[in-house]
Amino acid sequence: MVTMGQCYYNETIGFFYNNSGKELSSHWRPKDVVVVALGLTVSVLVLLTNLLVIAAIASNRRFHQPIYYLLGNLAAADLFAGVAYLFLMFHTGPRTARLSLEGWFLRQGLLDTSLTASVATLLAIAVERHRSVMAVQLHSRLPRGRVVMLIVGVWVAALGLGLLPAHSWHCLCALDRCSRMAPLLSRSYLAVWALSSLLVFLLMVAVYTRIFFYVRRRVQRMAEHVSCHPRYRETTLSLVKTVVIILGAFVVCWTPGQVVLLLDGLGCKSCNVLAVEKYFLLLAEANSLVNAAVYSCRDAEMRRTFRRLLCCACLRRSTRESAHYTSSAQGGASTRIMLPENGHPLMDSTL
């Protein structure tokens, strides 16, 4: 019997899932297998892609600029998201029922922390680009200390939102406030998380819109003094393309998940959020893969660094294989060059 005001710290995961009306499967269903297969694929791609971005930024001194520090932090956050989602894939489906309350909060906290860090870094990059454009610089001259403080602030906020549910923002003592998508979390937490992400998106729209109109005005003034109007149109179209890609990727990947989170957080009983939650979470995780393409791969210097790193890896592998083949051949017939006392070389073949 459920008593109002009572805390249920010693109950099982199944107790809270039954309370919220979320099915807890005891066997692998086809839907579970599909979600896990897709999730593992996306996670591996996210890990490999963002490791490559981090390696490129670390190895190329041209990337030791504030904007690239933020891109590196975005790659680190997305790498963390890949690890968190990989952890989820190994602890989902029938395995969920075997989790302890602490294990469930760890699984959820890893996801919340990594995705929050990723979204917050996207906003930080938008602000940094705004500073760069307004200062008419390719890379703004932010002191490294301020960039570090900005990155630290991102992770403090992410850790705060990730750790709060396990310590206070849960529903273990108020079962009537439990959400359906995350049966151990309070609905208010889901609503705040969704509204925070919506606020970040609106701020990004405002920042990039201001950048677009500022650059367009500058290009228009320059075009008045030169006859190269095609270049003006090319610059404007390129800027429009960049803004559309950045905001479009965020909307496509994040909006579906934020909508169902908000609906669940507001307690919409008629909304069938459980039917789509896993796929929308997968779409949000795919944003960690898209970020690498949108923010890094469109940089020509970054692409050259990628090719250099990948070619070096292939070359090292080819060299190792060649050395292995040579040593194997020499195992059957080796030739040694020896210098006798008269100083003339003497070939000594050993079969």
Order of alpha helices (4+ residues) and beta strands (2+ residues): alpha-alpha-alpha-alpha-alpha-alpha-alpha-alpha-alpha-beta-beta
